[in-house]
């Protein structure tokens, strides 16, 4: 939780400055990482002092976590109930998210950088990403099971693997897109990957190992 005085409803000017700082933090952490990006870098972008950033957020760790929360809120801001849909509609939402991400590279970059950094010991965002993947796997898994039931497919182990693979492919495509946006159409590549993984469970073909040539 941020430190911004005693009121639970910040004044409009305070809220405006906090959002300026968050956007500057997204750019700084996205380009430099959380370790090399400093509060001084962020303060300079918004025309305040290092102490000014601390006044609004209390610490660098608080700011880092609020950047991630800001990203989550931005992800669902366009939805009526501010929450991702359930059931098979979730897969269309994932493709739509990839399409929106192609228009907001700064947020994608900070997410990609911080998620990679979070695997290191004592990283402040480690718990956030552990919880995030746990929840997303569960929600994708639940949606996939519902779709499989409609198609008469019951193979829990395959569904579990597919749910993890969908999230992994989406994150991997984001990384490739950040490195070379001209090489990857983020939305169409994400849709193709999700559809291919789903069909691998719903309409399985030959196993990859069947293509192995004998020595």
N, C-alpha and C positions, 0 to 999 in steps of 0.2 A: 504494500500500500504506500502511496506517495505521501510525503509530508508537505502540506500546503496550508498550514494554519489550523485553527480549531473548527472551522465551519465545514459541514458535510456537503455544502453546495457552494463551490468556489464562485467568486464574483466573475462576471463576464470577462473582465480584463485579465484576471488570473487564469481563467480557463483558456483564453486565447493564447497567452504566453506559454502555458503548459503544452498546448498543441504545437506551437512553433518549436519548442524544445524537442518534443517527440519526433517531429519531422526531421529536424537537424540530426537527432540521434540515429534515426533510420539511415540517413545518408552516411553519417560517420561510421557507425558500426558495420554498415553494409560494405563500405570501401576499405576500412582499416581493420575490421574485426573488433571484438569487445576488449581485447587486451591492449591493442595499440591505439584504438580510438579513445581519446581523453575527454574529460568534461570540459577542459579548456578549449578543445577543438569545437565542441558543441556550443559552448558559450559564445565563442567568437562569431559563429554563424548567425546567432540571434541577437547579437549586440548587447550581451550582458556579461557579468563576471562569472568566474568559476563558483563563487559563493552564491550567486544568483540561481544557478542550476541546482545547487544543494538546497537552497531555500524551497524550491518547488518539489524536489524529489527525495531529498534526504541523503541519498547515497548513489553511487554509480550502479550498484546492484539493483536498487529500487528502480532506477531509470531503465536499466536493461530489461527487467521483467515487465515494466509498463509498456515498453516498445513492443514486446511480444503480445501483450494484451490488446494494445492498440491495433496490431495486425489482425488479431482474431475478430475484433469488433468490426474492422473494415471488411473482413471476409463476409460477414452476414448483414452488413448495414442495409443492403438492398432488399432483404427478405422481410416479409410482413411481420413474422413472429420472431425475427432476429435469431433464428436457429436453423441449422441445416435440415433439409427434409429427410424423412425416413422412407423405408421401402425402396422399391426399384427406382423411384424418382431421385434417389441419392446419386445414382451414377450420372444422370443428366446434369445434376448440380456440380459434380466433380469436373465434368467437361466445361461447364460454364465458368467455374472458378479458374480453370486454365486459360480460358479466353480472357477473363478479366485480368489475370496476372500478366498477360502479355502487354497490358496497358499500364502496368505499375511496377516497372523493373526494380525500383528502390526497395519496395517491400519484399519482393521476391529475393533480392540480393541479401538483405539483412537476415531473412529467414534461413536461406541456404548457408550463409556464413556461420550464424549462431548455432544452427542444428549440427553442423560439422564440429564446431568447437565444443559442443555440449558433451561429447563422449570423453573428454579429458577429465581428470580427477578434480573434484571440488569446483567444477564450473557452476556459476550461479543459475544457469538455465537448464542444468541437467534434469532436475525434477520436473520442470515444465515440459520438456520434450519427452521424457519417459511417460508422463501422464497423458500427453497429447497423443502419442502413438498408441497407447493402450486404449484410449477412448475411441480414436478413429478406427483402429482395427475392429473393435467391438461393433461400432456402428456400421461399417462396411460389411462385416461378417453377418450381422443381423439382416441387412438389406439383401445380401446375396442369398442367404438361406430362404428368405421369402420368395425371391425370384426362382430359386431352384425348386421350391415346393410347387410353384405354379407350373413348372416344366416337368415335374415328376422325377427330379434328380435328388438323391439323398446320399451324399458322401461328405460327411463333416470334415474329414481330414483334408480333402481337396479344396473345400470351401475356405477353410482356415488359411491354407497356403495361398490361395488366390487373393484373399483379402489383403494379406501382407504384401503380396507382389504388386497389387494395384497401387498402393501407397508408395512403394519403393520405386516403381517405374515413373510415377508422376514427379517425385522428387528428383530422380535422375535426369528426366527430360528438362526440368527447370535448370539444372546445372549446365547441361549442354547448351540450352538456349541462352543462358547468361554469358557463356563463353563465346558463342557465335549465333546471334539472333537471326542472321540470314540463312543459317543452315537448318533451323528447326522451326516449323509452324507449331507453336506450343499447343494450341487447342486441338488441331487435327491429329497431331501425333499422340496426344493424350487420349483422344477418343479412340484411335486405332488400337492403342495398347490396352485400354480398358476392355474394349470389345473382344480383342484377341484372347485376353485372360479369361473373360467370362465364357467365351465359346470353348476354351480349353476344358472347362468344367461341364458345360451344358452339352457340348457336342465334341467330345474328345476324339482326336485323331491319333495317328501313330506316335509312339514315344520317340523322343529325340534319339535315344540309344539305338533305335531300330535303323538309323541311318549310318551307324558306325560301320566302317569298312574293316574287314578282317585284314590283319597284317600279313 
